[in-house]
Amino acid sequence: MATISPLSPPLLLPSKRKRKPKTPSSPSSSPSLLSTRQLHARALRLCTTQSFNHAIRSYTSISLHNHSLNLFLSMLHSNLTPNQFTFPFVLKSCVGLNGLSLGLQIHASVVKLGCFECNDYCACAVLDLYVKLVGLEDALQVFERMKQIDGDGAAWNLMIMALVQNGFFEKGFELMEEMEDQGLKPGIRTWNSILAGCVKSRKIELAFHILREMVSKSHLKPNTATLNTIISIISSIPSSNIIKELHGFILKNSQIIGLGPINSDRIISTLASAYSRTKLIDYAYKLFHQVRLKIEILYICMIEGFLDSGQVDKSFEVFREMAFQFGYDARSMAKFPLTLILPKCEPTSKNGLEIHAYAYRNNLEFDTSVCNALMAMYSKRGNIDYANKIFRRAFEKDVVSFNTMISNLISIGDSDVAFELFNEMLAHEIKPDEYTFCSLIHGCGFCSYLKQGTAFHAQIFKLGFYDSDLAVENALMNCYGNCGCIQDAHKVFDEMKHKDIISWNTLISSYGFSPNPKKSLALFQTMQERGFKPNQITFTALLSACSHAGLGQEALSLFETMSKNYDITPNLGHYCCIVDCLSRVGQLKKALDLINSMPLKPDDCIWGALLNGCRIHNEVELAEFVTKKLLDLDPNHSGYWILMSNTYAEASRWSDVRQVREKMNRMGVRKNPGFSWVESEMGGLDRFYNGDKLHERSDEIYLMLDGLIDQLKDEGYVPLYELNNI
């Protein structure tokens, strides 16, 4: 135990205070402070122990511990002897000011004057000092000296709570058993002490075990302190069953405890939030309606719960009620609910537009987080121009703002503008993150921007995202695969520390479009040997690879085993791949039979794959049948007309070619001009349309093209006639 020195005036207050005393914001207007000052003046006037005790107690009760101890010093200088009514409050002030040295001296005085053995309040105040400022080991020694004289169990409760709050649960339970052996039955205060210790240590399951023990074995009735203790951990309960059990416990004991309207609202709100977090949104909504005065955090929990369960309209109803409650004070409402709902609004719904109007009316539109949510909402509606307007009007842009717009531009194929926006992002000194590079790399892969993709690869490596983010590595692999650099894609795959099914699917798909598509099948076997289970995308990539390799039998085998061995139901994408594969290898009848036996309604992609096979193998009659099917689906799609025209051309049916052209003209169907592109040395793209002479170096290009055509003819090349001039 720490050394105790005798108490002798004058005492020195501690020079370093770790705890700042709480003082009222306006002391002169506080009635309690005025009355305390009057007691102070009375003590100095009467100069009695009782008058000083009253003033010291008053100062301590309003947390003016410094004044309390100064008055205690004045009491000693007046040659007055403190008693059992002085020491508890003076020791409490020592704890409040972290005054260990002074507290130990007062402890010596308590012992010297005989107050430790004969007064429980003084003894408990000393024990509290040791628990909070000295340490549990010394506190236990103090407790051993006083537990025989503790008549009401206050010291036991204090020691048990201190042990449990510091993680010594077993020792705390041992003391509880010893307390019973001493003839002191643990009361509600003791159980609440253990419960509070569990809560402070975040031992949630243990806390509820203690609560069950308290009610079942001790037959104690919980009080308001019990419920106030467990309220703080209700939101952290991971199990919905425990929440239901606790809910029933509260309903059963609410009348016994006598909860007022404020405490009742607090508990119901906390239970509603807990139900919402554990996906029991219906339970939460029933409790939500029982709360009389709803707070903002409850609204947010309900909105999140409905969004997580896919009930966007319900979340919007809660938001409306929240906005109505705040009324004209909407600017003080948290912007978080807006940022939650806006990205989830359905494109066909007007909820997002209504929230935008609300944000505009309440001057919330220019908040960065709200702007980001609005951009996400308009992007989901396909209105990129509106999203761009909001982006440009934002006063402050963050990385999420730029990421949203870059992703939008990539999604509509406008990669050049996305790259310019990335440069603008760097100019604003906003550091890109992994989401930025994922979007940019996907844009490079989509447009075959190999040089730009390589430049981004270097930046990713420099910023440390290469080895730390799996999504970035998968995007890089996809980019190299789309650009035809299959070796570079495989190198990225080999360098990955961790791989997922997306990594394997990406590499399989990349090899499917490479000069060696059979490699995809070998990778499929290796993937399974490494313990990865294939999914729908895996089989789409495999069937596509078989189609490009002309492996009709292998494609049929995979198509049959995906449902039989892997429990994967084929979708339209799988049917399209298998029809394309069969059509390419000339098994058109088998492809048509497969289409007719499909459990799904064939779409234009499936009929288009069959029509392309008809063109390759000059099956004009079947092509006419398929074309009719396609034009029934979309009569204004120029690609179907062109494909039919090319089929007639390859069969030398020029009159039919002319009829197709005339019918297209009558219907106003125009062919979208196709173009080729080459990535320039500066990282941009040079696009070339059919018959294009607008390029600044067109003379050189056509001179080179004529030379290449002459070489092709020398090698025996026969040109393929297509309908290009419509």
Secondary structure, DSSP 4 states (H G I P E B T S, - for coil): ----PPP-SSP---S--SSPPP--SSGGG-HHHHHHHHHHHHHHHH--HHHHHHHHHHHHHTT-HHHHHHHHHHHHHTTPPP-TTTHHHHHHHHHHTT-HHHHHHHHHHHHHTTHHHH-HHHHHHHHHHIIIII-HHHHHHHHHHHTTT-SSSHHHHHHHHHHHHTT-HHHHHHHHHHHHHTT----HHHHHHHHHHHHHTT-HHHHHHHHHHHHHTS-PPP-HHHHHHHHHHHTT---HHHHHHHHHHHHHHHHHHT--HHHHHHHHHHHHHHHHHTT-HHHHHHHHHH-SS--HHHHHHHHHHHHHTT-HHHHHHHHHHHHHHHGGGGGGS-SHHHHHHGGGS-TT-SHHHHHHHHHHHTT-TTSHHHHHHHHHHHHHTT-HHHHHHHHHH-SS--HHHHHHHHHHHHHTT-HHHHHHHHHHHHHTTPPP-HHHHHHHHHHHHHHT-HHHHHHHHHHHHHHT-TTT-HHHHHHHHHHHHHTT-HHHHHHHHHH-SS--HHHHHHHHHHHHTSS-TTHHHHHHHHHHHTTPPP-HHHHHHHHHHHHHHT-HHHHHHHHHHHHHTT-----HHHHHHHHHHHHHTT-HHHHHHHHHT-SS---HHHHHHHHHHHHHTT-HHHHHHHHHHHHHH-TT-HHHHHHHHHHHHHTT-HHHHHHHHHHHHHHT--PPPPEEEEE-TTS-EEEEETT---STTHHHHHHHHHHHHHHHHHTT--PPP-----
